Amino acid sequence: MRVGIVGCTGAVGEELVKVLGERQDRLGGVTQLKLLASAKSAGKVMDAGVFGPLTVEEFSIDKVKKLDVVFLAVSGSFSLKYAHEIAKSGPVVIDNSSAFRNDPEIPLVIPEINGHTAKNAKLIANPNCTTAIAAMALWPLHQKFGIRSLIMSTYQAASGAGAEGMAELEAQTRAHVKGSAPEVSVFQYPLAFNVIPHVDSFQPNGYTREEMKVVWETRKIFGVPDMDVSCTAVRIPTLRAHAEALTIQTWAPCSVEKAKALIDEAVGVQLVDDPSSNKYPMPINATAKFDVEAGRVRQSIVFGDFGLDLFVCGDQLLRGAALNAVLIAEFLHEDKFEKPSGYKPTVLQRFMGASLSGPALWFTVGAVAATAAAATSFLTADSKPTSSSA
Ligand SMILES: NC(=O)c1ccc[n+]([C@@H]2O[C@H](COP(=O)([O-])OP(=O)(O)OC[C@H]3O[C@@H](n4cnc5c(N)ncnc54)[C@H](OP(=O)(O)O)[C@@H]3O)[C@@H](O)[C@H]2O)c1
């Protein structure tokens, strides 16, 4: 397979080179890898691991049209300008930017969850990194219990803002140690020794665009357009791997034991949950790992039997970008488009859920069911003489 990476010198692009190297046999063998970036990087020689040293070329449509798969890791405006044109010229395009994620015509894909939506697609969107990490841990729980609402708070690493974000945090940390003033250009304030509740631009509803991406994308990937989702996205001074506190309210009763078992069995998620030996997900352990770590699973004291709290941590440059993109290419190559079963709340659950929750909901469901059963047996008893006399 002939593969191209546009944006190969960036934070996501460099990870794409590494992931392709580690998994190259899965794509039926990568016979050609083309590295492309802006004019600034053209001519630079990059160590591409198993692919050897490769010279970076300046991007043009002509240079990618004979490839089979092209990964875009540049920017939304670049993708809007070129993605369709590249796809029309021949290759399948897997785009890491946010340009097409909300486009109803373009599949937004996490292969383990909704890979089937990528069937026959020439342009596929890779999800927002924050969303993808949470989705990996939530999907097995959603399939069993049905997630009715999700409340998320994030602790996002500097590398979420690209290679420049990482460099700025390192420079600010050095400046702080030397006692000099930190220089600020990527983030709104010094990030070193600080926490900034501002990721991406503010929207008219007071949420940031990053927070709204979690709302829009979780609904689209899970195929539940009316799921209640809210997020507070916060940048913290770690280099890599986002952490997220998740609270879910479920349609069906759930338990910590069952939730842990489901996470443990799920592909792409690792259960790290042993408070007695201080084991829980953390960025330093999740960094450079393919699996998302999930732990601190607790029965919610707000939603009782119908809710859980958990903490997840995942390398956003991998599961939230490079790894997920390569997994999409592998998924297309394997050509197995099975649709996974998702939880469907019953009409009664939805109806009652609008005004009731927890034990009250189940008491009411029981009462309605008992009334229906009594009415049925009354009607059946009443109708017997008529039918037997016919
Ligand atoms: N960082 C993350 O955690 C993350 C996660 C998920 C998705 N994403 C998305 O992935 C994309 C890349 O993010 P990043 O963090 O890797 O950014 P980055 O570190 O800033 O890298 C940007 C890359 O784009 C290249 N580029 C810029 N202008 C170009 C042009 N006109 N033609 C060709 N290449 C050009 C740059 O090449 P030069 O070096 O030549 O300038 C560089 O390789 C963005 O859309 C971002 O939103 C990022």
PDBQT file of the ligand as one rigid body, heavy atoms in Angstrom, charges set to zero:
ROOT
HETATM    1  N1  LIG A 401      -2.097  17.857  18.737  1.00  0.00    +0.000 N 
HETATM    2  C1  LIG A 401      -3.104  17.067  19.010  1.00  0.00    +0.000 C 
HETATM    3  O1  LIG A 401      -3.250  16.516  20.131  1.00  0.00    +0.000 OA
HETATM    4  C2  LIG A 401      -4.140  16.786  17.965  1.00  0.00    +0.000 A 
HETATM    5  C3  LIG A 401      -5.011  15.736  18.215  1.00  0.00    +0.000 A 
HETATM    6  C4  LIG A 401      -5.991  15.454  17.273  1.00  0.00    +0.000 A 
HETATM    7  C5  LIG A 401      -6.056  16.195  16.126  1.00  0.00    +0.000 A 
HETATM    8  N2  LIG A 401      -5.193  17.220  15.914  1.00  0.00    +0.000 N 
HETATM    9  C6  LIG A 401      -5.332  17.955  14.652  1.00  0.00    +0.000 C 
HETATM   10  O2  LIG A 401      -4.309  17.474  13.763  1.00  0.00    +0.000 OA
HETATM   11  C7  LIG A 401      -3.848  18.532  12.934  1.00  0.00    +0.000 C 
HETATM   12  C8  LIG A 401      -2.336  18.699  13.121  1.00  0.00    +0.000 C 
HETATM   13  O3  LIG A 401      -2.101  19.053  14.478  1.00  0.00    +0.000 OA
HETATM   14  P1  LIG A 401      -0.644  19.101  15.130  1.00  0.00    +0.000 P 
HETATM   15  O4  LIG A 401      -0.883  19.257  16.571  1.00  0.00    +0.000 OA
HETATM   16  O5  LIG A 401       0.186  17.987  14.618  1.00  0.00    +0.000 OA
HETATM   17  O6  LIG A 401      -0.097  20.494  14.495  1.00  0.00    +0.000 OA
HETATM   18  P2  LIG A 401       1.415  20.972  14.382  1.00  0.00    +0.000 P 
HETATM   19  O7  LIG A 401       2.273  20.300  15.362  1.00  0.00    +0.000 OA
HETATM   20  O8  LIG A 401       1.331  22.452  14.417  1.00  0.00    +0.000 OA
HETATM   21  O9  LIG A 401       1.839  20.499  12.899  1.00  0.00    +0.000 OA
HETATM   22  C9  LIG A 401       1.287  21.079  11.725  1.00  0.00    +0.000 C 
HETATM   23  C10 LIG A 401       1.857  20.386  10.491  1.00  0.00    +0.000 C 
HETATM   24  O10 LIG A 401       1.225  20.932   9.332  1.00  0.00    +0.000 OA
HETATM   25  C11 LIG A 401       2.248  21.272   8.372  1.00  0.00    +0.000 C 
HETATM   26  N3  LIG A 401       1.792  22.366   7.511  1.00  0.00    +0.000 N 
HETATM   27  C12 LIG A 401       1.464  23.627   7.854  1.00  0.00    +0.000 A 
HETATM   28  N4  LIG A 401       1.094  24.318   6.755  1.00  0.00    +0.000 NA
HETATM   29  C13 LIG A 401       1.184  23.474   5.707  1.00  0.00    +0.000 A 
HETATM   30  C14 LIG A 401       0.946  23.590   4.304  1.00  0.00    +0.000 A 
HETATM   31  N5  LIG A 401       0.520  24.724   3.770  1.00  0.00    +0.000 N 
HETATM   32  N6  LIG A 401       1.171  22.521   3.518  1.00  0.00    +0.000 NA
HETATM   33  C15 LIG A 401       1.596  21.350   4.030  1.00  0.00    +0.000 A 
HETATM   34  N7  LIG A 401       1.845  21.177   5.358  1.00  0.00    +0.000 NA
HETATM   35  C16 LIG A 401       1.647  22.235   6.181  1.00  0.00    +0.000 A 
HETATM   36  C17 LIG A 401       3.420  21.682   9.223  1.00  0.00    +0.000 C 
HETATM   37  O11 LIG A 401       4.576  21.594   8.422  1.00  0.00    +0.000 OA
HETATM   38  P3  LIG A 401       5.821  22.610   8.605  1.00  0.00    +0.000 P 
HETATM   39  O12 LIG A 401       6.641  22.052   9.716  1.00  0.00    +0.000 OA
HETATM   40  O13 LIG A 401       6.490  22.520   7.275  1.00  0.00    +0.000 OA
HETATM   41  O14 LIG A 401       5.241  23.958   8.898  1.00  0.00    +0.000 OA
HETATM   42  C18 LIG A 401       3.354  20.592  10.301  1.00  0.00    +0.000 C 
HETATM   43  O15 LIG A 401       3.916  19.402   9.793  1.00  0.00    +0.000 OA
HETATM   44  C19 LIG A 401      -4.657  19.775  13.322  1.00  0.00    +0.000 C 
HETATM   45  O16 LIG A 401      -5.759  19.900  12.463  1.00  0.00    +0.000 OA
HETATM   46  C20 LIG A 401      -5.112  19.460  14.739  1.00  0.00    +0.000 C 
HETATM   47  O17 LIG A 401      -6.311  20.117  15.085  1.00  0.00    +0.000 OA
HETATM   48  C21 LIG A 401      -4.214  17.514  16.789  1.00  0.00    +0.000 A 
ENDROOT
TORSDOF 0
